[in-house]
């Protein structure tokens, strides 16, 4: 009986900590509905005079990295 009560107490403690991050908020936008200014992300900014890897070169690079891992 002592183990059963211990299991119930631990279950309640762990479920309370798991639900602690679930805070309801009214009027907040959903994660997909965040408005943006229309500016591209820093990773998407094109650098003049620099070209990216071709798809064949990128495929070869990924294959070599896959063999090394």
Helices and strands as residue ranges (DSSP letters): H 2-18, G 31-33, G 42-44, H 55-68
